[in-house]
Amino acid sequence: MNWYLTLMTQKYASFSGRARRTEYWMFFLVYFVIALVIGVVEGLLSIGGYLTGIFALVHLLPSLGVTVRRLHDTGRSGWWILLSFIPIIGALVLLYFMVISGEPQDNAYGPNPKAA
């Protein structure tokens, strides 16, 4: 939960630097659980997808930011996020980039976050 709160408060729209795998996956785990709870509540109350839409809009910049910083950790530019527009293949390639270990040394995007 601390990873999620830190990202939502201190790194809300930060696209510079590097993000460890733990930061990336913990953010999306908490995001998924909260979205699931909101979806169930909306289904039970039959209020449509308004809360889900607001939730997604609030999390748009943080999720883009942590994805770009995760790409930076693997030594890739944030522009690689555009692969998500290629059906199936793009998502699989991005998933691979999110799963692999980051560069152990400092790179063009900053120092190794594991060393900090």
N, C-alpha and C positions, 0 to 999 in steps of 0.2 A: 504494500500500500504506500510505503514511503516513496518508492520510485515514481508512482503515479502522482502523488501530491507534489513532489519536487518538480516534476515535469509540468504540471498544471499551474504552479505558482511561480517558479523561478525561471523556467525554460519554456514558457508558453509558446513563443514564436521564434525560438532560437534555431537558426539554420547553420550556424558555424560550430566548428569543433567536431568531436567524435562521441559516439554513443556505444557503450558496450552491449553485447547481446542481452545481458541481464536487464539492462534499462529498457531496451526495446521490447522484449517479450513480457516483462512484468507490466509495462504500460498497457500493452494490448490485452493481456489477461484480465486486468482490472476493468479495462474498457469493455471487453466482451461480457463480463459478468454483470456490470451495471446496465449495459444495453439489453441483456437478456431479462433482467429484472424489470426494466422499464417496459419492454415488450410484453411481458406477462401481465403487468399491471394495466397496460393499455388494452390488452385483450379481455381482461376481466371486467374492466369498466366500460368497454366498447366506446372508447373516445377517439379512435382513429390513430394516426401516426404522428400527431403533433409533438408529443414529448420526445419521441424518437428523432424526429427531424431537428428539433432544437438541440438535443443532445449531440447529434452528429455535427451540426454547425459549430457548436462550442468546441468540439474536439477536432475540427478540420485542421487548423494550424498546428496544434501540438502533434497530431499524428503525422502530418507532413514533415514537421521539423525533426521528430525523432527518427523517421525513416531516412531523411537526408543525412542526418548525423551518423546513422548506422552505416549508410553507404560510404560516408567519409572514413569510417573506421576500417572498412575493407579496402580503402585506397581508391575508391571510385567517386566520380563527381555526382552531385545531387541530381543532375539531369538524367541519370539512369532511371529515376523514378517514372519517367515517361514510358518505360517499358510496360507499365501497367495498362496502357491503352491497347496493347496487342493481346487479343483474346488468348487465353489458356497459356500459351508459350511465355508471354511476358510475365504473367503472374508466377509461373514456375521458376523462371530465371530470377525474379526478385526474391522469391522465397529462398532460393539457393543462396543468394547474396546475404540475406538476413540470418541464415543459419551458420554460414562459415565463420571461422574465427577471424578477428580483426588482425591488422598488421601489428606485429609485436614491437616494432620500432616506431619512432616518430615519423610522421609522414607530412605531406603538404597541408593537411587539415588540422594538424596539432599534435600534441604529445599523446602517447598511449594512455587511455583512461584507466587501464588496469594498473599501471605503474603509479598513478596518483594516489 
